[in-house]
Each structure stands twice: as C-alpha cells, then as structure tokens.
C-alpha cells in the first residue's frame, strides 16, 4: 500500500462518520457490547485502502491551468490533515482524550478552510480537475466534507462536485460520503449508510433510504459492506456499534 492510498483511506475514514472527528484507533480496546467477531482494525483498514486503490484516479497528463489555486487547495488539505493527525496522536497518548488545544486547532483549521472556500464559491471560481488537478479537486472535496457547520455551503459544494464525479474526476467513495453528509444535514435519510450518531452509549447509522438496496449501492461505490464498515468505526472510535438505524435523522 503506497503512502497516497493509505492517506486516502485515513481521510475517507475521518470524513465518513459524524461521531468524533478527533478519536484515535482503539483496535486493542475491548468493546463490551456492539458488533462481535469483527476482523482486526488493520485488516479492515487494508480492505478499505484496497477498495480505494482499485478506484484510484491517475493524475491528468496536462498541467493544471490554475497552479496557484491548486497550491492553495493542497495547503488547505495539509492544514486539515495536520490538525487531525496531531489530535489523533494526542488522543492515543492520553487514553482517548486529545489535548483541548488540539481540538480547537481542528475547529480553527475547518473554520479557515471553509471561510476561504466560501469566497471561492462566491466568486464563481470553484475549479475543475483541468484547472487544479485531481489532487487539488480532492482537496476541495475534503474541505467540503468538513464543512458541516455551514450546511448551505456544503450543499453547494456537493452540487459543484457532482458533475465532476460523473466525469470520473472524483473517486465514487468520496462523493458517496459527501452525499450522505449533506442529506443528513438536511434531515433526509442517507443513501450509503456512512453517517452514524451515538445515542445511549452505542452508535447507530442515521436513517437509510431504501435499506433493502443498501449493500448493492455500497458495492457500486466501492465501499466496505455495512458490517465491515461498522466494525471499522467501532474500533476506530472505541464506541459500540449497532447497525439498526435510528428511527429519525439526528442533526
């Protein structure tokens, strides 16, 4: 597994659930209730990384036409990931509780990134892959994934990214995760089951539209099965998972 594939897997996991953005992997922590007989965290993470690698997009052969904007977007992604990596390391070193200053650093990074992205959208300068490369476009997706505190902007970004996903310039896993986040923020059932919320000490998926077709939709987008995904979240966040969806969307 190369560095970019692993980074993509970690970003997908961080962006996937609305539980605890700063939680660190807790694969060795026993879970009293929740899903049983789960594969190990490392096995599940590799499975997810392999699925992402199978859909990995190759860089475009042409040079980006807006290299300065690409550079800015990649810096935004680095700010996002650096803040979360430091908080995760702190959580691992302090029994699952990161230092308060590092949690605030995540909030600040998100606020700065979302504020700048709002300016880009307002100026009608949201780019495509030819302008900033597919890596720059993925950086824009990551900012959108962490724009939960501005649901109106997040919905606009989803709409802007949708035609680029259809062209194959965004991996389907990423678009599926952002789609679920926007639906939940709007009080609607999600399509792919990526968004969970804890209630009464156990985590459940948010309501799911047409649940009988869930596994087929997840497979089409290159996502883990719902059970494996639940096992991954359970070990990543250290919170028991029950795959029975909430009765209503919790926002």
Buried (B, 14 or more C-beta within 10 A) or exposed (E): EEEEBBBBBBBBBBBBBBBBBBBBBBBEEEBEEBBEEBBEBEBBBBBBBEBBBEBEBEEBEEEBEBEEBBEBBBEBBEBBBEBBBBBBEBBBEEEBEBBEEBBEBBEEBBEBBBEBBBEBBEEEEBBBBBBBBBBBBBBBBBBBBBBBEBBEBBBBBBEBBBEBBEEEBBBBBBBBBBBBBBBBBEEBBBBBBBBBBBEEEBBBBBBBBEBEEBBEBBEEBBBBBBBBBBBBBBBBBBBBBBBEBBEEBBE
